[in-house]
Amino acid sequence: MDQRELTCDLNPALLADGGVGRDGIPALSNPAFVPVAPLVNENTYIADSHRVIALFEAGEWLVIPHNVMWRHEVVNLPEITVTYCPLTGSAMAFARLSVGGAEFGVSGLLYQANLILYDRNEPNESLWPQMLGEARCGPRSGQTLQRVPVVEMTYGAWRALHPESKVVALPTVFERGLYMFSPYGFDYENPDNPDYLGYPIPLNDSRLLPKERVLGIPDVDGRPVAYSFHAMAAAGDYGVWELEYEGEPAVVLWSKEGQAAMVYRSKVNGTETGFRVTERGIEDDLTGTVWAADGSPIAGTLVGTAARLRGIPSAYVAFWGAWAAFHPDTELGIAQ
């Protein structure tokens, strides 16, 4: 089936051929991982300033650097698919079992400059725009992917928090050299750069710069809400913002050092509590434990336990221009 001739429930004016063809950007399936520390050949391709995507799977933290995603965009783990679109700056993960164990690949098509996935196991393939999180073309149109929470931060901040975690391994000198630099160029991610490489995307919302990163939450009491990294950084080294999600309290946590933000349920060990910024960092009012932006305890009574804050799976980081294109009625969580 020719994907270009496929009838889709998408605005054709915002669809584009990425120019690489199906699997021209090759997804990874079950890559090897090595510890983030100590420094070994396989993990030397990442600088402390690079951003990484981290998720908790099967009892351990796994790290997938943007460096890897620049050239693969999709990593299929045994139960989870991790995706990153370098054009839209959007990192999302999905439970493969929620759609019959799909093994996702890169279709080569884009919608509003955003990655479109396809299932390699499906003979009559459906197409899944990443930021919509559901199939919009083909026989599975309308089927939703179950989202899995991930957190993004700089690699240096992550290694300091979780020296026991594992990162995607690159075994050869050629690979490590290839993955050190973005193929999109040094200027692509500049916040004020409005260029999405010419791919059609409506950039109608100028409240923020087009490539400013935001933490977006698609549905907060019926409306999308975005928290600007710039506004959170202006608030200080740490930040706490309370909101209500699906009728229950939630909280956004921010770390300036790690350039990290995520939203969590406002519960510690099942008990609702508040959070506040103190001289120690972000503390909960229930136990006085200090929490990192990834939802892990880093000081206080719960350090060394299995306690973790529960992330809201639908929240993810993206460039503002892309977020606003997919969520045109977004409210800003922090006044500009």
C-alpha positions in Angstrom: 0.0 0.0 0.0 1.4 3.4 -1.0 1.3 5.5 2.2 1.0 8.7 0.1 -2.3 7.4 -1.4 -3.8 6.3 2.0 -6.9 8.1 3.0 -6.4 9.6 6.5 -8.5 11.3 9.1 -6.0 14.2 9.0 -5.9 17.6 7.3 -4.0 16.8 4.1 -2.6 20.3 4.0 -0.6 19.6 7.1 0.7 16.2 6.0 4.2 16.0 4.4 6.6 13.4 3.1 9.7 13.6 5.2 11.8 12.6 2.2 13.5 9.5 3.8 10.9 6.8 3.1 9.5 4.1 5.4 12.3 3.1 7.8 14.7 5.5 6.2 15.1 6.6 9.8 15.7 3.1 11.4 13.9 2.4 14.7 15.9 0.5 17.3 14.5 -2.7 18.9 15.8 -4.0 22.2 19.2 -2.1 22.1 21.9 -2.9 24.6 22.3 -0.8 27.7 25.3 -0.2 29.9 25.5 1.6 33.3 25.8 5.4 33.2 28.8 5.1 35.5 31.7 4.6 35.4 32.7 6.1 32.1 33.3 3.3 29.5 33.6 3.4 25.7 30.0 2.6 25.1 28.7 5.6 27.0 31.2 8.3 26.0 29.0 9.8 23.2 26.9 11.8 25.6 27.8 15.2 27.1 26.5 16.3 30.5 24.6 19.1 28.7 22.7 16.8 26.4 19.1 16.0 27.1 18.0 12.4 27.9 14.7 10.6 28.2 14.3 8.4 31.2 11.7 5.8 32.2 11.3 3.3 35.0 10.8 -0.2 33.5 11.0 -3.6 35.2 12.4 -2.1 38.4 15.2 -0.1 36.9 15.8 3.3 35.3 16.6 3.3 31.6 18.0 6.3 29.8 17.7 7.0 26.1 19.6 10.2 25.0 18.3 12.6 22.5 21.6 11.8 20.7 20.2 8.3 19.9 16.8 9.7 19.0 18.1 12.2 16.6 18.9 9.3 14.3 16.3 6.7 15.3 13.3 8.5 16.8 11.8 5.2 18.0 13.1 2.6 20.5 11.1 -0.5 21.0 11.7 -2.1 24.4 10.1 -5.4 25.4 6.9 -3.8 26.7 7.2 0.0 25.9 8.0 2.0 22.8 9.9 5.3 23.5 9.5 7.9 20.8 11.1 11.3 20.1 10.5 13.7 17.2 13.5 16.0 16.8 11.5 18.3 14.6 8.8 19.0 17.3 11.0 18.3 20.4 8.3 15.8 21.7 9.2 12.8 23.8 6.5 10.2 24.5 6.3 6.6 25.5 3.5 4.0 24.9 2.7 0.6 26.2 3.1 -1.9 23.3 0.7 -4.4 24.8 -2.1 -1.8 24.7 -2.1 -2.3 20.9 -1.3 -6.0 20.6 2.4 -5.8 21.0 3.0 -3.4 18.1 6.6 -2.9 16.9 6.6 0.7 15.8 8.8 2.1 13.0 9.2 5.5 11.4 6.8 5.9 8.5 8.7 8.7 6.8 5.5 10.9 6.9 4.9 13.9 9.1 1.8 15.6 10.4 2.3 19.2 11.5 6.0 18.4 11.3 5.5 15.6 13.8 6.7 12.0 13.5 4.1 9.5 12.2 4.6 5.9 13.4 3.5 2.7 11.8 3.3 -0.9 13.1 5.7 -3.2 11.4 3.6 -6.2 12.4 0.5 -5.0 10.7 0.0 -6.1 7.0 -2.4 -3.3 6.2 -0.6 -0.7 8.2 -2.2 2.1 10.2 -0.5 5.4 10.8 -0.1 6.9 14.2 0.9 10.6 14.6 3.0 10.7 17.7 1.6 13.8 19.4 -2.0 12.5 18.8 -1.2 9.2 20.5 -3.7 7.3 18.3 -4.1 5.8 14.9 -5.6 8.3 12.3 -5.1 6.3 9.1 -5.9 2.7 8.1 -7.9 -0.1 9.7 -7.0 0.8 13.3 -8.0 4.5 13.0 -9.2 5.8 16.3 -7.4 3.2 18.4 -5.6 5.0 21.3 -2.1 4.2 22.6 -1.7 3.8 26.4 0.8 6.4 27.5 3.7 5.7 29.8 5.2 8.6 31.9 8.8 9.7 31.0 11.0 12.4 32.3 13.6 14.5 30.5 16.6 16.3 31.9 20.2 16.9 31.2 22.5 13.9 31.3 24.8 15.4 33.9 21.9 16.0 36.3 20.5 12.6 35.6 23.8 10.8 36.3 24.1 12.7 39.6 20.7 11.5 40.6 20.8 7.9 39.4 24.4 6.6 39.0 22.9 3.1 39.0 20.8 3.6 35.9 21.5 2.3 32.4 21.9 4.1 29.1 21.8 2.9 25.5 25.2 1.5 24.6 27.0 2.4 21.4 29.8 -0.2 20.9 31.8 1.2 18.0 34.0 4.3 17.5 32.1 5.1 14.3 28.7 5.1 16.1 29.9 7.2 19.0 31.3 9.8 16.6 28.2 9.8 14.5 25.8 10.3 17.5 27.6 13.1 19.1 26.2 15.8 16.9 22.6 16.6 15.8 22.0 16.2 12.1 19.5 19.1 12.4 22.3 21.6 13.2 23.3 23.7 16.2 20.7 26.4 15.6 17.6 24.2 15.0 16.6 24.2 18.7 17.1 27.9 19.3 13.9 29.0 21.0 13.4 31.9 18.6 14.0 29.8 15.5 10.6 29.5 13.7 11.8 27.1 11.0 10.5 23.6 11.1 12.5 22.7 8.0 9.8 24.0 5.8 7.2 21.3 6.9 3.7 22.6 7.2 2.8 23.5 10.8 0.5 26.4 11.9 2.5 28.8 14.1 -0.4 31.0 15.1 0.3 31.4 18.8 3.0 33.8 19.6 2.7 34.0 23.3 5.9 32.0 23.6 8.8 31.5 21.2 8.3 28.8 18.6 10.9 26.4 20.0 10.7 27.2 23.7 10.3 23.9 25.5 7.1 23.5 27.5 5.7 20.8 29.7 2.2 20.2 28.3 -0.8 18.4 29.8 -3.5 17.8 27.2 -6.5 17.7 29.5 -6.7 19.7 32.7 -10.4 20.0 33.5 -11.2 20.0 29.8 -8.5 22.3 28.6 -4.8 21.8 27.6 -2.3 23.6 29.9 1.4 24.2 29.2 4.2 25.3 31.6 7.0 27.3 29.9 10.5 26.3 30.7 11.5 29.9 30.5 8.8 30.9 33.0 9.7 28.1 35.4 13.4 29.0 35.2 12.5 32.6 36.1 10.8 31.3 39.3 14.1 29.9 40.7 16.2 26.8 41.0 13.1 24.8 42.0 9.4 25.2 41.4 6.1 23.8 42.6 2.8 24.5 40.8 -0.4 22.9 42.0 -3.3 21.9 39.7 -6.2 19.5 39.5 -6.1 16.7 37.0 -9.1 14.4 36.4 -10.7 15.6 39.7 -7.7 15.0 41.9 -4.8 17.2 43.1 -1.6 17.1 41.1 1.7 19.1 41.2 4.3 20.2 38.6 7.9 19.9 39.9 10.7 21.9 38.3 14.5 21.7 38.5 16.5 24.5 36.9 19.8 22.6 37.1 18.5 19.6 35.3 16.2 21.6 33.0 13.5 19.1 34.0 9.8 19.4 34.7 7.1 16.8 35.2 3.6 16.6 36.8 2.7 14.1 39.5 -0.2 13.0 41.7 0.0 14.9 45.0 0.4 11.8 47.0 3.2 10.2 49.0 2.8 6.5 49.8 -0.9 6.8 48.9 -1.6 9.8 51.2 -2.5 13.2 49.8 0.0 16.0 50.7 1.3 19.4 49.6 4.7 20.3 48.3 6.8 23.4 48.8 10.1 24.9 47.9 12.5 25.2 50.8 16.3 25.8 51.2 16.7 22.0 50.8 14.8 21.8 47.5 11.2 20.5 47.0 9.8 19.0 50.2 6.5 17.3 50.9 4.4 18.4 53.9 3.6 14.9 55.0 7.1 13.4 55.6 9.5 16.2 55.0 11.2 14.2 52.2 13.0 16.1 49.5 12.0 15.1 45.9 13.8 15.4 42.6 12.0 16.5 39.5 11.9 12.9 38.3 9.7 11.9 41.3 12.5 10.2 43.3 13.3 10.9 47.0 16.8 12.4 47.4 16.8 13.4 51.1 14.8 12.6 54.2 12.9 9.7 55.6 12.0 8.0 52.3 15.5 7.8 50.8 16.4 4.2 50.2 12.8 3.1 50.0 10.8 2.2 46.9 8.7 5.4 47.2 8.2 7.3 44.0 5.8 10.0 42.9 3.3 8.8 40.3 3.7 10.7 37.1 0.7 11.8 34.9 1.2 9.7 31.7 -0.4 12.2 29.3 2.1 15.0 30.1 5.1 15.4 27.9 7.7 18.0 26.8 7.6 19.6 23.4 8.5 22.7 21.5 5.8 25.4 22.0 5.1 25.8 18.3 4.3 22.1 17.9 2.4 21.9 21.2 0.2 24.9 20.2 -0.4 23.4 16.8 -1.8 20.2 18.3 -3.5 22.0 21.2 -4.7 25.4 19.9 -6.7 26.3 23.0 -3.9 25.9 25.5 -3.7 27.9 28.7 -0.4 28.9 30.1 0.2 27.4 33.6 2.4 30.4 34.5 1.4 33.9 33.6 3.9 35.5 31.1 
